[in-house]
Amino acid sequence: MPDDRHPPSTTMGFSTRMSHAGRPSVRTHGFVNTGVHRGSTVLYPSCEARRELAKHRFEQVMTYGTAGGPTHYALEDVVAEIEGGSHAMIVGTGLAAIAVPLLAYLKTGDHMLMPDSVYGPARGLAEGMLRGWGIETTFYDPLVDEAGTTALIRPNTKVVFTESPGSHTFEVQDVPAIARAAHAAGAKVLMDNTWGIHHFQPFQHGVDVSIQALTKYVVGHSDVLLGSVTVNDETDWHIVRSVGAAMGHYASPDDCWLALRGARTMPVRLKQQSANALQVASWLERQPQVQRVLHPALPSHPQHALFRRDFTGACSLFGVVLRPGVTEAQMFAAIDGLKLFGIGASWGGYESLALPTTGFISRTATSPDLGGPAFRLHIGLEDPADIIADLKAALATLPG
Ligand SMILES: *Cc1c(COP(=O)(O)O)cnc(C)c1O
């Protein structure tokens, strides 16, 4: 029975847990799903009850709208289950989920390490606001090892940020090695785990705080923005939750409800999209116009062994590098001609997307040159044969 007497066991499969997590009967009144509970004011039975409840600000206790309600708590439970953590906080966007833990663990005079392949707006936050507040960031080669990480750490390094694989360039990081070096120096390890979702279990690999853009596969339908910050330790929870609350972070219950709906079918969507993407990626790799396909699950990927060691699967986002002779204008025209792919940012929805990456990649520690014009593909739930036919027609317009 999917109720509070029988929470899903961690030994059960991912699909089972996504079907049953976050459904205590007290929240559903007997219905299958938790409803949308909107609210600011929570009414207390007495003044004394109010004082008592205020003591439970780190628990799922309703005291005011910003403390969350049943719909938030259901999604928190589902996200904690996805990430294998003890507590999750839901915020309005994936970017907010990056900002909250950075602000929680960094103060003026501190130093942070961030991979050169980090999600662009995270770099923007470090180079803009955080730098302005006297927080220094060193961007590092995402392929750094344990000794290399140790060499980059300074006495004031408080955060080592990771994202694996990297945005647009798909380098797989040795997160456990980086985490060992960070922890030896007393720094916290933060990870943007959006690509990995449940395929990378952050807390089994030394991560302290895991960030997800729920906007992607959890929502899954390209119609809601949400983010989550997950931890696996009571002290980290108090730090992250306090800062999120102090800054007034909140997510709409309507959006949380849509994310809950998405989460129930995420395992099956992800499985299908992942299979479709691998089929498309393998096909692309064999085409004369294509120089390289940047997909960690392909044996040709430089960190494929690391991927096999730490991930249980891939999602459906990867990169394609064309032959050096292809011009940017030719690539743009080929992408513009695709019929089944939308040209747009974000990913994780049911529909396919294509986006040029050449010229949009920012690098300061490593070379941004991929050796040819590149673009990123997100593969949706369309039939792979149709997707391949669409790509085949586009590639035919390019010099081989
Ligand atoms: C999309 C994305 C985010 C940000 O999510 P939003 O909800 O769009 O703010 C963060 N990290 C990665 C890796 C992303 O792809």
The ligand as an SDF file (V2000), in Angstrom:
LIG
                    3D

 15 15  0  0  0  0  0  0  0  0999 V2000
   18.8420   23.7680  -17.4200 C   0  0  0  0  0  0  0  0  0  0  0  0
   19.9530   23.5810  -16.4740 C   0  0  0  0  0  0  0  0  0  0  0  0
   19.9940   24.2670  -15.2580 C   0  0  0  0  0  0  0  0  0  0  0  0
   19.0160   25.3560  -14.8900 C   0  0  0  0  0  0  0  0  0  0  0  0
   17.6970   24.9910  -14.8310 O   0  0  0  0  0  0  0  0  0  0  0  0
   16.5400   26.0920  -15.0080 P   0  0  0  0  0  0  0  0  0  0  0  0
   15.3680   25.4700  -14.3540 O   0  0  0  0  0  0  0  0  0  0  0  0
   16.3920   26.3070  -16.4770 O   0  0  0  0  0  0  0  0  0  0  0  0
   17.0150   27.3260  -14.2800 O   0  0  0  0  0  0  0  0  0  0  0  0
   21.0240   23.9810  -14.3930 C   0  0  0  0  0  0  0  0  0  0  0  0
   21.9780   23.0890  -14.7160 N   0  0  0  0  0  0  0  0  0  0  0  0
   21.9770   22.4240  -15.8740 C   0  0  0  0  0  0  0  0  0  0  0  0
   23.0510   21.4460  -16.1510 C   0  0  0  0  0  0  0  0  0  0  0  0
   20.9720   22.6630  -16.8020 C   0  0  0  0  0  0  0  0  0  0  0  0
   21.0000   22.0250  -17.9790 O   0  0  0  0  0  0  0  0  0  0  0  0
  1  2  1  0
  2  3  1  0
  2 14  2  0
  3  4  1  0
  3 10  2  0
  4  5  1  0
  5  6  1  0
  6  7  2  0
  6  8  1  0
  6  9  1  0
 10 11  1  0
 11 12  2  0
 12 13  1  0
 12 14  1  0
 14 15  1  0
M  END
$$$$
